[in-house]
């Protein structure tokens, strides 16, 4: 069963109040699997018709980390992000993004993420190493001030 994951107010990728953000929604399709769809506007191009590689990396990073989000209060930071750009990621096209949780040992987790084009071809992929944020840091943050909650789906 698919369920929507929380988002925040200011995050570049999922922030609802970030005027320059991507405003992405994420869904857990099954334990350890995250997915979303996006059409990236031309404002995020690095070359005409092609999404900037840094934007591609940000999307892969967020999606890979969210694959481990079995509970809305599990927070990690990326320790390593290895991106492979296979083909140009087109702006203005419907893209599918998936994240798959990998092995977890103690406070260190691994994940894989992909951006797929309209025909299902892998355009970019990443391998991630993620580290848990220390419990005392999480407890010091007020989720309500971050706007950390499940937001209603956008109207299409």
N, C-alpha and C positions, 0 to 999 in steps of 0.2 A: 504494500500500500504506500502511496506517495504522500509525503507531508511537507509543507513549506517550512523552511528554516527561518530563524529570526534575521533581521537586518538591523542597521543602526541609523543614526542621523547623519554622521559626517564621513563615514568611510568612502574612499574614492570609488570602490567597486560597488558596494551595496547601499551606501548612504542615501537616505530619502531627502535630506535637506542640503545635499552637496550640489550646488548649481553647476559644477563642472564634472560631476561624477557620472558613472555608467548606469546607476540606478538598477542594478541587476537583482533578480530574485533567484533563490536557490531552493532546490527540492531534494529531499532524500527519497530515492526511488526504492531502495532496499538498504539494509544495514551495510555501511561501508561504501555506498554508492551515492554520489551527488550528481545532479544534472541541472542544466538550465539552457535557455535559448536566448540569443541576442542578435540584433542587427546593429552593427556599430556604425554610428554616423561619421560623415566625412571629416568632422572636426577633430577626429582622432587618427587621421591619416598621417603617415610619415612620407608617403609618396602618393601621387594621385591614384585613387582607387584601392590603395593598400593600407591596412591598419598599421600604425607604428609598432615596431617590435616591443617597445616598453609597455604599451597597452596590452599587447598579446601576453607578455610575461605576467603582468598584474592579474589578468583574468585566469591564467593557468595557476598562478600562485593561490589565489583565493579559492578556486574550485577544488584544487588538491587538498588544501587544508580543511575545507568543509566536508570532505569525504569522511573525516574522522569525527564529525560533529554528531555523535550519538545522543548527546544531551546538549541543550542550548547554553550550558555554562562551561563547556569544555573549550578552553582557549589555548591556542598555540601560536608560536612565531616561527617563521621560516628560518632555518639555519643554513640551508643550501637549496638552491633552485637551479636545476640544469635544464635549459630549454633547447629543444631542437626545432628549428623552423624548417618545415619540409616544403611548403609552398606558400606563396603570398596569401595572407588572410585578407579577403576582399571586404571593403566597407560596403554598407548598404545591402548586404546579403544575409539571409537567415543562416545562422550558425548554431550548431549544437555543441555544448561544452559539457564534458563529463569529468568526474573525479572518482578515483578508486582508492580506497584506503589500503595501505600495505601493512607490513609488519610493524608491530609496536613492541618495544623493549623498554620497560621502565618509563622514563619521561620522554623518550625519543620515538618518533613515529616516521614512517615512510608513506609516500603516496605517489600516485601517477595521475596526470590530467591530460586531456586532449581537447583540441578545438577541431571540429569536423565541419566540412563544407556542406552545401546543399545536396550533394550526391553521396554524402557519407564518408568522403575521403578525409584522411587525417592531414590537416594543414600545419598544425604545430602541436607539440607534446612536451611534457615536462616530468621530471622525476624530482621529488621533494624530500627533504629531511626536515622534520618539524620537531620543535621542542616545547614541552608544556610551559606555560607561564606559571611562575611560582604562585602557590595558593594565596600567600599573603598579599601579592600584588592584585590578584583578582578580587579579594575581599575588600581592598581599599577603593575599588571603583564601584560607583553606583550605576547599575545597568539602566535604571530609569533615566538618568541624565544623559547616558549614551544613546538613548532611544532604542535600546536593545529589546526588540519584540518582533512578533510576526506581523507584518503589514499586509493589508488586503492586496489582492492581485490588482495590477494595473488594468484599466479598461483597454481593450484592443481597438 
